[in-house]
Amino acid sequence: MTADLETGRLSALRRYTILDTQPERAFDDLALLASQICGTPMALITLVDADRQWFKSRVGMTAHETSRAVSFCAHAIHQSELFIVPDASLDARFRDNPQVTGGPKIRFYAGAPLVTPGGDALGTLCVADSVPRELTDDQKHALSAIRRQVEAQLELQRNLIVLERMLAERDHAEAEQKRLFDELNTAHENVRKLSGMMPFCSTCQFTMTIPADPRAIPTVTDGVTQVLTEKGWSEPDVMAVELALQEAVANAIRHGCGGDATKQLQCSVNCDDAGEVVITVRDPGAGFDPATIPNPLDPDNVFKPSGRGIFLITGLMDEVQYADGGRELQMRKRKPEAS
């Protein structure tokens, strides 16, 4: 077996995550059935690792594993059908093997490779005896049939593990979604409570931390809209602030947080009776240099999407400033004097 094939085989064995697991009745029953049908005192379900063979199930053996160097099964996994050694003491490959010269004094061995649907041999279903012998055709057919049942059981175990992993990932995603939903509800409730206090406050100041999720934008804008309406701002001016805030938060989510809903951004609002609203949006991103953002009205930039958000915010608000390397946006707008 080439190095690449062996690497692929070991990788497949790892995916089944069965090495060093506890004994299981389903495998033990199949090993016992193989022993009884073939009339041998020993039967094993083995998995051949990089430098050892480990026994998932065993009949007539006390060891849990042996070195791969003395393993009969390390030879069997290279075969497509049954690998049979009638008398190991007469076979040049095995006559000096410690399992032949010493306990358990193996003479007869028959191993059926356990092959994945992808063609990788993980180990064997094997039977052994301390005296030379042969298997009848019926015993060979039966051993192959039991081998197929072991392969099916291995595949079932792997599918169950994959299913459990998928269910765990689904549960994690649902829990994360619920967490974000709860954060949005909490943030929205906080805005509702703050805006409800407006009739009793000459100045409104609050800071919100929200997940970097577009669904969180109304949580911020609805609260600011309600605050400005309570203070008698006109509908066009309220709409201008709302649009600028929407764009600022959307930019922070899209660029500052990279659209990662697990990140958070901060929005601070200061609105006083002197007729000015100051809004600060801060994100945890890498920042940018506002001076490098192209003017979207220049002929060369008409068909380029960059710069439009900043241009819109600047047009809607009276004053726009950036701080902390572009990670913080502060915008101001004064309430127009009543005509």
GUVOTOR-317617 format. One line per 8 residues: number of its first residue (from 1); their letters; for each residue x, y, z of C-alpha. Coordinates in steps of 0.001 Angstrom, whole numbers, plus 500000, padded with zeros to 6 digits. Each point is the difference from the previous one (the first is absolute). Layout:
N
NUM = a = X/Y/Z  ... $
//
This chain:
339
1 = mtadletg = 500000/500000/500000  501424/503380/498987  500505/502791/502523  497106/502005/498510  497627/497043/500180  501022/499264/503583  499513/503652/500950  496521/499923/498473 $
9 = rlsalrry = 499194/496731/501767  501050/501344/503398  498032/503196/499363  496903/497906/499277  500581/498004/503194  500111/503245/502014  496682/501126/498522  498280/496955/501490 $
17 = tildtqpe = 501194/501072/503502  499757/496410/501229  503545/499341/501215  500228/499448/503771  496224/500065/500490  498166/497779/502456  498845/496457/499071  496617/499853/498277 $
25 = rafddlal = 497547/497113/499905  499378/500347/496249  503679/499371/499179  500493/497373/502705  497079/497962/498638  501460/500016/496494  503443/498903/501224  498417/497168/502003 $
33 = lasqicgt = 497946/498927/496984  503151/499873/497834  501773/497864/502612  497128/497521/500238  499367/499681/496264  503676/499527/499184  500568/497736/503021  503007/501990/501240 $
41 = pmalitlv = 500842/500876/503610  501028/503525/499015  498195/502740/498088  500751/503709/499814  498690/503224/498514  503206/501967/499515  500832/503537/498901  503487/500529/498607 $
49 = dadrqwfk = 501495/503292/501179  503322/501551/498960  502115/497834/502338  497544/497677/501739  496953/497858/499480  497222/500658/502488  497185/497541/500761  496478/501400/499988 $
57 = srvgmtah = 498728/496554/500922  501788/496800/500947  499216/496363/500713  502681/497773/501538  502532/502853/500360  500817/502048/503107  502141/502735/498403  498309/503225/498859 $
65 = etsravsf = 502565/500670/497268  503305/498840/498535  502792/501551/497995  499249/500403/496311  503422/498504/499262  498820/496551/501183  496464/500345/498683  498508/497479/497596 $
73 = cahaihqs = 497270/502560/499287  502572/502499/498681  500404/497550/497109  496290/499277/499651  499039/503661/499414  501951/499937/496726  497763/497231/498630  496666/500392/498250 $
81 = elfivpda = 498626/496672/501254  500700/497596/502848  503626/499748/501070  500612/496445/501226  503112/498494/501603  499411/496221/500496  503182/499441/502086  501960/503053/501112 $
89 = sldarfrd = 502951/497854/501167  500607/499015/496365  499499/503501/498558  503210/502021/499524  498125/503223/500797  498863/498827/503439  502026/497042/501259  502256/502261/502117 $
97 = npqvtggp = 497102/502190/501183  499833/500221/503832  496284/499135/499830  500972/496767/498252  503108/499053/501972  498406/501081/503279  496493/500556/501336  497363/499752/498679 $
105 = kirfyaga = 501948/497662/497615  497964/500850/496916  500123/497437/497246  496848/500668/497987  498813/503486/499054  497211/501288/497723  499317/503723/499680  497315/501847/498044 $
113 = plvtpggd = 500907/503676/499389  497518/502630/501248  499733/502479/497146  498254/503384/499993  497712/501106/497140  502937/502124/498847  502250/496945/499693  502180/500439/503108 $
121 = algtlcva = 500746/496866/502037  499652/500872/503688  500734/496594/501489  498664/496449/499902  497529/497502/501295  502276/497043/500666  499981/496539/501557  503000/498023/501258 $
129 = dsvprelt = 500898/496644/501442  503012/498419/501717  499956/497030/497605  500376/499973/496189  496701/499749/498097  497903/501207/497060  496555/501546/499640  497237/498376/498012 $
137 = ddqkhals = 498406/501964/497180  496905/500513/502150  502129/501395/502828  501777/502339/497603  496684/501300/498662  498672/500419/503548  503130/501862/501118  499631/502381/497043 $
145 = airrqvea = 496323/500527/500852  500839/500826/503628  502732/502329/498745  497340/501953/498072  497947/500318/503179  503017/501379/501874  500561/502523/497187  496326/501026/500188 $
153 = qlelqrnl = 500287/500440/503766  503100/502169/499593  498204/502134/497420  496987/500331/502288  502231/501148/502847  501686/502589/497774  496654/501315/498724  498739/500337/503562 $
161 = ivlermla = 503083/502033/500916  499507/502264/496972  496322/500409/500894  500832/500850/503602  502526/502606/498807  497448/501538/497618  497372/500133/502745  502492/501619/502365 $
169 = erdhaeae = 500871/502606/497347  496304/500642/499396  499364/500399/503737  502937/502401/500245  498700/502055/497048  496507/500107/501504  501406/501034/503382  502062/502740/498340 $
177 = qkrlfdel = 496961/501190/498069  497964/500100/503213  502777/501932/501739  500054/502607/497224  496213/500196/500029  499993/500524/503771  502661/502695/499679  497930/501792/497368 $
185 = ntahenvr = 496875/499795/502151  501882/501261/503042  501556/502855/498055  496647/500943/498484  498347/499914/503423  502738/502235/501405  499389/502542/497232  496255/499885/500646 $
193 = klsgmmpf = 500567/500654/503691  502458/502809/499345  497767/501701/497469  497088/499655/502409  501936/502091/502502  500449/502859/497536  497117/502159/501315  501834/500148/503346 $
201 = cstcqftm = 503489/500688/498629  501399/503204/498557  502950/498071/498548  500017/496462/498615  503253/498049/500197  500327/496273/499471  502414/497435/498613  498999/496705/498431 $
209 = tipadpra = 502124/496966/499179  498451/497881/497268  501064/496888/498030  501412/500625/496543  496805/498751/498415  497974/502049/497468  496878/498986/501925  501262/502127/502895 $
217 = iptvtdgv = 499948/503259/498022  496306/500796/500716  500722/499548/503699  502212/503095/499836  498191/502086/497385  496520/499482/501469  501148/501255/503372  501726/503108/498582 $
225 = tqvltekg = 496992/500734/497776  497681/499864/502989  502303/502231/502048  500202/502675/497288  496251/499872/499381  499380/500507/503723  502204/503098/499834  497987/501485/497169 $
233 = wsepdvma = 502340/499446/497073  498342/500227/496584  499374/496802/498048  502551/500820/497218  502744/500718/502559  499164/496860/501974  500164/498012/496786  503393/501520/499117 $
241 = velalqea = 501450/498961/503351  498432/496555/499720  501436/499412/496512  503460/501186/501049  499917/497769/503076  498835/497003/497963  502871/500483/497572  502565/500516/502791 $
249 = vanairhg = 498954/496826/501849  499764/498000/496758  503543/501090/499046  501276/499039/503465  498403/496554/499667  501092/499415/496417  503521/501427/500093  501009/500431/503633 $
257 = cggdatkq = 498685/496589/501129  500285/498184/496676  496377/498878/500257  500877/497818/503002  496881/499930/502218  502048/498763/502965  501752/503378/500170  498469/503092/501579 $
265 = lqcsvncd = 499904/503713/499326  499104/502968/502175  497662/502907/499345  499793/503070/502255  497313/502686/499701  499921/503441/501611  496959/502165/499328  499350/503218/501942 $
273 = dagevvit = 497402/502738/500115  502467/502436/498430  499045/498309/496758  502953/497772/499144  500403/496254/499662  503455/498403/500123  500294/496338/498992  503168/497917/500295 $
281 = vrdpgagf = 500352/496563/498378  503048/497913/500917  501061/496621/498586  502879/497596/500863  501380/499864/496453  503399/500846/498544  498889/503525/499143  500689/502035/496852 $
289 = dpatipnp = 501232/503384/498815  496958/502122/499032  502250/502138/497791  500578/497029/497690  496303/499426/499326  499201/501181/496457  497287/502564/499275  497185/498047/498311 $
297 = ldpdnvfk = 499015/503095/497991  503320/500108/498158  499547/498697/496425  502586/497242/500550  498115/498726/503048  496400/500098/498812  499800/496265/499507  501997/499088/503118 $
305 = psgrgifl = 498075/499076/503187  502640/501239/502461  499523/503347/501691  496255/500273/499546  499162/499322/503648  502336/502695/501305  498778/502418/497326  496376/499355/501035 $
313 = itglmdev = 500714/500457/503712  501908/503237/499346  497110/501361/497949  497376/499166/502603  501787/501236/503127  501460/503433/500820  503362/498703/501184  501759/496629/499604 $
321 = qyadggre = 503317/499081/501619  502055/496810/500276  502268/499000/502868  502152/497064/501138  501193/499181/496492  496506/499940/498514  498535/497629/502579  497901/502749/501560 $
329 = lqmrkrkp = 497529/502179/498106  498479/503075/501658  497254/501943/498262  498045/503066/501082  496801/501609/498878  498295/503104/501336  496268/500370/500142  499060/502782/497526 $
337 = eas = 498464/503105/501492  496250/500198/499604  499089/502443/497208 $
//
